[in-house]
Amino acid sequence: MMITSKEDFIAWCEKHNLKTDEAAKVLGTSRANGFKFANGTRPVSQSVAYGAETLDLLADKKRQTLIKERLAKVSK
């Protein structure tokens, strides 16, 4: 799934059971950008869209592990 709109971003968050700020961390962007993507005040950047698409290509277990690692790493 290529994220090209706020609806796509929100759907991607829901698909992976992530809050907006968590999705931003996982995708390597700021919390503020995550909220701007979600409310449509900023277009989703190409690098964020590609990151989400790449994560979706991983096997489910690998993707979940990577998401958990990114959330844990950023939280420290």
N, C-alpha and C positions, 0 to 999 in steps of 0.2 A: 504494500500500500504506500503510494507516494503521498506525502502530506503537502497539500497545496492550498489549503484553506483552514479557517478556524474550526470548521466542522470536522475536517480530517484530523486536526491536532487533538481535538476533544475526543474523537472516536478512538484515536491511537492510545490516548491516556486510559480510556475506559477498557480497551482491549487488554491492556497490560496491568489493569488495576492500580494505576498510578495517579496520585494527585498531580495537579499542574506543576507545583514546585518540584516534585520528585521527578516528573518527566523531564523537566528542564535540566536537572542534575544529570540524569542518565544520558541525555542527548548533548551534554557539554555546553549548555548555554546558561545564562543567568536566570535567576528566579523571576526577575522583572520581565525578561523577554518571554519566558514561558507564559506569564499572565497576559502579556500583550498579544501573543499568538492566539491564546484561548479566547480573548475578547475581540479579536479582529482589528486592534489598533496598530498592529505591525504585521506585515506579511511574514510567513514562515520562511526563514532563510534556507537557501539551497543546501548548506552544510547540515542543518538540522534535519531537513527532509531526507537527505541521503543517509544520515546516521540512523534515522528511524527505519528506513527501508532496509538498510544493512542488518539491523537487529532482527527485523522480521524474517530475514532469510535464514537465520540460525535455527537449529533444531530447538524445540521447546525447552528442554532441560538446560541446554547451553545458554539460551537467551535468558532464562530465569536466573541462572547462576551469575551471568554477567551483570544483569540489572541489580541484583543484590550486592555484588562486589562494588559497583559504581556508587550505589547509595551509601554503602558503608564507608568507602574511601573518602567521599566528599564530606561525610558527616564528622569525620575526625578532626 
